């Protein structure tokens, strides 16, 4: 029950997916540095956004003030048209030409503002488009002489008021001094409108010679509005703007206007007012123009502040962007430097490990194997110095060097052990070979002296066993890398005799059938090794074929070479196993010390084939089984005419 529960928990709780790039040191360094870098870049981005907002606000304010100045220009022209029209309606006919000319200037100012609004968008542009009051109908009534002076004055005042009220729409947020300047500009616009309205209304009053019903009250309200607007402007304006306002109200025209206003105040009882409308208009127009000049100065100052704020925001924005680029560059540089400081020593250690495995360790083993047993070993020869770096890298390099020293020591011990084992096997093989040669000689002597057929048959069986034992001893010498056995023949030996000699050295020689072997001579110095090679192949064929199934031997001339084939029809071999065996038979297989003992015969055949210069290959037999092909080079064979009989 507990095992099932643990299995269920393991299936539910899965290992979280690794982050992209986490599989390499460079990727991990990049991820580790990316977190604080992103935080710094986020903070820098907030600063960039704030500075960008300031820059955008400054640009909007600059454009806003530009539009306001155009609006003030239109307001000024409408105010002039209002005053002249009111004077005309008051009875001053000399204003007619001035009214016509002023209408042209008013229309031109309106067209200029309309062209500017076509390129703008936002609340201010929308409010100004909605504030446009048509004056065509009012002008027609004035020209026709049917217009009421008070109603006409209200119409023009309504148009001016709507324009001034629209100026407060869409005021951009930004620097406090800039916002205060915009508010001062609007306060001055209301004050100027009050002065211009007073100019227009009194122009009609002076033209008529007295106040009519309600006009004096309107006059006092306009003056109160002017005083309140000027007081608000003085609270918002700076010293320079306030000084400019004082200069505007300190002119001779302004002082004369104050005298005219004093006379108007004495006419509250509708008594006659002896003021020339033209003089009132001229002096009052000078005051209004001076106030418009102060407006332009204030507007220019606000635009200059906005431009300065925009420039400062641009510099700060560039600084934040440079800071962000610097942070990113430093982070990338640190990531690259840190990664290289780790990966380069690790790469050097990996290269050294490859050099140890691929070159230095095999070379050290070769030197140990070739050196005399008693000579001292120089284990540190030709080794590079340890790579520098952090303490952990140095420890890893030292550990790798210790591994190399230990591996060299173990390889040396193994090499000595293998050499000792090989020498022992070779010595044992020579002793067995010598003893077996003496034993075969003694058996041959006994066979020649024995007359009893049964005893002679037993001696023949003993001779066969001794021959097989001699082949095993010779195989031991071959595996030990010793020279060929001492048995050799002069001249040449028939290939059929070599085949019979090989068959005689296997256990179940009765199952071997020499089917078709073309006559050919084999040179005597290679007869023993060739016979040994064929005996190993025949014995393998007998071992892996059915007990009653014969093994066939064929031989034929193939150009300059002579080919032999040992054919069995047994269980066969898998393709991959046959490929491995062919590699061993060609002398290029794995080391003898790593090969299973049941395949030692292939190593013996491979070593003998290399000595003879022959080519041995296993191929599938048609049907089932395996066929071993042996191709003898031309240097080992001779034509049949010079063959000799096999001896010994």
Secondary structure, DSSP 8 states (H G I E B T S, - for coil): -HHHHHHHHHHHS------TTTTSHHHHHHHHHHHHHHHHHHHHHHHHHHHHHHHHHHHHHHHHHHHHHHHHHHHHHHHHHHHHHHHHHTT-GGGHHHHHHHHHHHHHHHHHHHHHHHT--SHHHHHHHHT----HHHHHHHHHT---HHHHHHHHHHHHHHHHHHTTTT-----HHHHHHHHHHHHHHHHHHHHHHHHHHHHHHHHHTS--TTHHHHHHHHHHHHHHHHHHHHHHS-HHHHHHHHHHTTSHHHHHHHHHHHHHHHTTT-------HHHHHHHHHHHHHHHHHHHHHHHHHHHHHHHHHHHHHHHHHHHHHHHHHHHHHHHHHHHHHHHHHHHHHHHHHHHHHHHIIIIIHHHHHHHHHHS-TTS---TTTT-------SHHHHHHHHHHHHHHHHHHHHHHHHHHHHHHHHHHHHHHHHHHHHHHHHHHHHHHHHHHH---HHHHHHHHHHHHHHHHHHHHHHHHHHHTT----S---SSEEEHHHHHHHHHTTSTTGGGEEEEEE---EEEGGGHHHHHHHHHHHHHHHHHTS-TTS-EEEEEEEETTEEEEEEE--SS---HHHHHHHHHHHTT-SS-GGGS-GGGHHHHHHHHHHHHHT-EEEEEE-SSSSEEEEEEE-GGGEE-GGG-B----
